[in-house]
Amino acid sequence: MILTERRTPKGVLVAACDTEVLGETFEADGISLTVTEEFYGSDPVDLATARDALARADVANLVGHLAIEVAVDVGIVDEANVLEVGETVHAQALRM
């Protein structure tokens, strides 16, 4: 998994994606999702690191089946709120 963390005025933003979707564009029903290195980063992390980052995230942007699975396991994403975009899945989370 690829993951990056940023401090924002709204708290910690975690952007995570599955390694294989980095650089890809997915389209479905008028939605286009491009998974860029500029936003998601380029350094792979292990699952423990990803879980820790998502557990402390105030905002999360996730692409890919593994990234979503970890976010669901951590409890920041409900499976009912996951969007299918072409051959991948996408979710966003905001803690209030």
N, C-alpha and C positions, 0 to 999 in steps of 0.2 A: 504494500500500500504506500502511496505517496501522501505526505501530509505537511502542511505548513501552519504555523500559528502567528497571528498578528495581534498586537494591542490596538484597539480602536476606542473611540469615545463611548461605545456601547459595551465594552469589555473585551474579552478574548475571543477572536474569530479563529475558528479552526476550519481549514479547507482540506478535505481528504478525498482521494480518488483511488480506485484500483489501478495498479501499475499499467495494465494493458489498455486502459481507456485514455491515458495521457496522450494528448495530441490529436485525439479523434473528435469528430463532430457527429452528433446524433440528432435526428429530426423525426418528429411525429406530430400530427395534428396542429400544424402551425407553430410548433415549438422547435427552436434550434438551440442546441447546447454544445458549445465548444469547450473542451477540457484543455486549458492552456497551462503550460509550465509557469508562466508569469503569475497565475493566480494560485494554482495548486502546489507549486514547487516542483522539485525534481529528485529529491533525496528519499529513497525508500526507508520506511520505519517498520519495526516489528509490531506484532499485534498488541503486545503489552504497552508499548509506547503510544500506539493509536488509542487504545482504551483509556489510558491516563489522560491524554490530551482531550478526548471527547468528553470525559467525565468532568473536566473543569471548564469546558467551553461555554461561553455565554451565547455565542452565535456559531452555527455550523452550516457548512455547505458541502454536500456529499454526492459523489457520483460513483456508481459501480456496486455490484452485488455484495462484495466483501465489505466495503465501506459502510453500506447500509446495514448489513448484518451486525457489524460491530456497534453501530449507533443504536440499533434496536436493543442489543444485549445490554448496553450501558444505560438505556432508558431515556435517551434524549429524542428518539424518533419512534413514532407509532407506525406500524406497518400499514395501517389504513391511509396514512398520509404520504406514502411513497408513490412517485410518479414514474410511469414507464415512458421512456423517451427512446424510441427506436429499439435498439438491442441492449439498452442499459436502463438503469434506474437512477433516480435523483430525488434528494430530499434536502430540505432546509430546516433548521431548528433555531428557535430563539427562546432563551430562558428569561422570564420576567420576574 
